[in-house]
Amino acid sequence: MNRVIHGAVRRDLRRLEEALGVAADGDRERAEELDRAYGFLHDQLVHHHRGEDEHVFPALQRLGVDTSLLGDMEGEHERMADALAATGSAMQRYAASGSAADRDVAREAVVHAREVTERHLEHEERELEPLMRPHMESAEWKAAEKKLRSQPPGVAGRFFAWVEDGMDDPERAYYSTAVPAPVRFLLSRVFGRAYHREIAPVWRG
């Protein structure tokens, strides 16, 4: 699921950069839509990284994974948080004005946040994931997974609706085997209704 989440993050940052590149000067309604979509993405990233910091990394440390690498991951999370916060501020200014000048500043912030995020995602996939795999069946890892999965239905629904929206084929192939179809439908289509109503249409605007 880590790769599924990474795919959704990459997809939305790309979508946002592209949308800002074509948004019309003075279109405050569009600016507000994009700000709302970015706010949703930001919340998902904060939730994902908080779960890693609070549950995944401590579990891996107890399992003997290199603490210096885990420290690097935490440092990258901090740099991402700074870049994403700056992007949030720029998006809010753009939403308030809808101006081309604020749009361009927001797009530059998104480009920077995307670069910082991509460096971290690649680093995690390249160096940390291979160290995680031997421990997937351990009691320590299963306990961490249980904590990550313990979410209210509304939170889980928004998450599942989000990751499914425009999912690439390789990720969908894994996702469809990892999560039973009835569970996907219930969470995404029932408890994730708010995402389909408020966020998904932004990317089709």
N, C-alpha and C positions, 0 to 999 in steps of 0.2 A: 504493500500500500504506500510505502514511502515514495516509490517511483510514480505512482498514480498522483499523489499530492504534488510532487515536483512538476509533473506534466501540467497540472492545472495552474500552478503558479506561473510557469513559463508562458502558458497560453494566454493568461489574463494580462500579464505585463506586455506581451506582444500586441494583444488586442488594444490595450489602452494607448500604447505608443502610436499605433496605426490610426486609431480614432482621433487622437489629438492632432495628428498630421493633416486631417481633412476637415476638422470642425470649422464651421463658418464664424467669422468675426461677428461678435455681438449676439450670438445664439446662446443666451443664458440658460434656456431650457436644456439644451444639449450639454452644456457645461455642468449643470446640476446633476444630470443623469450620470455623467462620467465620474463625477466626484462621489456619487452614491455607490457606483460599482467599485471604485477604488477603495472606498471605506470598507466594503464587504471583503474584498481581497485582503486588505490590511488586517482585518479581524481574524481571517482564517490563518494568515501567516503567524500572527501573534500567538494564536491558540496552538498551532503546530509546534512552534519553537519553544513555547512554554512547556509543552508536553515532553519535548526532547530534553530540555534543561532540567526538569523536575523528576522525570521518570526514566527516560532512555539512557542518558549519559551516566547517571549514578548507577544504574543497573550494569552497564557495560564496564564501569570502573570496578565494581565488585567482582565482575567476571574476569578481570585481569587485562582489559583492553588498555593500550598505551595512554596514560593520563595526559601526556603532552599533546597528543592528537585531540583528545577530548577538550583540552584547554584551548586548542586552536579553533575547534568548532564553536565553543562558547564565545570566543573573541569575534569570530565571524558573525555570530548572531547579533552581537552588540553593534558591529559596523552596519549590518543590514538594518537593524532597528533605527539607527541614526538616519540612514538614507531613506528609509520608508517614512519616517516622521517628517523629514524635509519635504518629501513628495506630498504627504498629506497636507502640509501647510500650503504648498504651491497649488494643489488642487482646490483647496478651499478658497484661496484668493481668486482663482479662475472661475469657480462656481459663482462667486459674488459679483463678478464683473462680466464674464463671458467675452472679454476682450481678446484680440489676437495676441497682444503683448503678454498677457497673463497666461494664455494658452501655450505660447512658445516656451515660457519659463517652466510651466508645468511639464511640458514634454521633455525638456532637458533634464528635469528632476527624475522623470520616469526612466529615461535612458540611463542615467547614472545608477538609479536603484536597480534596474535590470542587470547592469554589468556587475554590481556588487553581489546581487543575489545569485547570478549565474556562476560566479567564481565559487561561492559557497556550495551550491548544489553539486557542481562538478567535483569539488574536493570531497564532499561527503560520499558521493557515488563511487568515486575512484578509490578512496583510501579507507573510509569507515565501513561502508557496506560489506566488503569482503571479510572484515573482522567480526561483523555482527552475525554472519550466516552460520558459523559453527555453533552458535549459542541459541538458535531459534527454538530448540526443543527443551531448553533448560528451564527449570522451575523459576529461576530468577527472571529470565526474559518473559516467560508467560505471565508472571505477576505484573511486570511493567506493562505488558500489552493489555491486561485486564483493566488497569487503571486508565490507560489511554482510551479504551473503548467505553468506559463508564460515563456516558453522556446522556443528558435529558433528550427525549425524542425530538424536540424542536431543534436543538443544536445539531444532533446527528442528521436530521432531515435536511437542514440547510447545507451541511457538509456533503452529503451524498448527491443532492441536486447540483451542487457546484462542480464536483469532480466529474460528473457525467456530462456536463454541458460542453460538447465539442471535444470529447475525449478521443485521442488517437487510437488507431486500431490495435497496436501492440498492448497498450494499457487496458483497452476494453477487453481484450482476450483474457488477460490475467484477472481483471476485475470481475468478469462474468463467472469465472470459476471460483473465486475467493468469496463472493457474496451471493447467497441464493437469490434467485429472481424474485420470490415473494417479499423478501426483506428489502431488496433494492426498490421495488415498487412502493411498498408501504412507506419507507423512509423518504425517498425522493419525491414521490408524487403526492403523498398525503401530508407528511410532516414537513416536507420541503416546499410546500405551495408558495410560501412568501418569496423564495428565491425565484421561482418561475414567474411570479407576478411582478416583482420589483427589480430584479437584476438581469435575468436572461434577456429581456427585451432590449436592454441598453446595447448589447452587442449586436443586435440585429437592426439598430436604428440607422 
